[in-house]
Amino acid sequence: MAESDVPLKKRKTSTEIVNLSKTQNALDDFNGFNVKRVLGENSRSKTAVILGQINGEDAVVLLEKEPFDLNNVNRYLCAETSLKNTLLNDIYGTYEAYPPKSENGMYLFWLSNSVGFFL
């Protein structure tokens, strides 16, 4: 087969992607998700791969913390960010910081076994 005979893959348009998500019941939350085990994690890249089950089907979830928006750091350093002191001495202190919910997002990649390609 010549190179010119190979059919080109067509990229999905945003309309096709929206229609796809409507037919495949996109998730709104993790209600009913049961964690089976952690498959991997990387504290440096702030990612975790989780094996779980929802509605009786196995699924793999990749979680990744969103990067800081350095153009708007004032949204992290505000009254809505709660602090828990973990160490305090006469030179410095360390804290666990809990920013507002809107600034504490994650990216999520969901891989369902409904088409039978793993496990």
PyMOL commands that set and color helices and strands:
alter all, ss='L'
color gray80, all
select helices_A, chain A and resi 3-5+14-23+70-75+101-103
alter helices_A, ss='H'
color red, helices_A
select strands_A, chain A and resi 34-42+47-54+57-65+82-88+93-98+106-112
alter strands_A, ss='S'
color yellow, strands_A
deselect
rebuild
show_as cartoon
